[in-house]
Amino acid sequence: MLNTSPNIEAPDEFYAELIQIHEGLSDEDSAALNARLILLLANHVGDRAVLREALQAARAAV
């Protein structure tokens, strides 16, 4: 089951790191970084049912 409750330790610090890692990148490189990050995190999760829920939740939000 996908956990959508706040679960990131020090979320403000994480967000600042996420923004900082993109500094100086072109839009194309920034998109590539996001894709790599998504795939790394998806691999860490591993559970296809949870990943499917995440895909559906993300799509429903746009």
Buried (B, 14 or more C-beta within 10 A) or exposed (E): EBEEEEEEEEEEEEEEEEEEEEEEEEEEEBEEBEEEEEEEEBEEEEEEEBBEBBEEEEEEEE
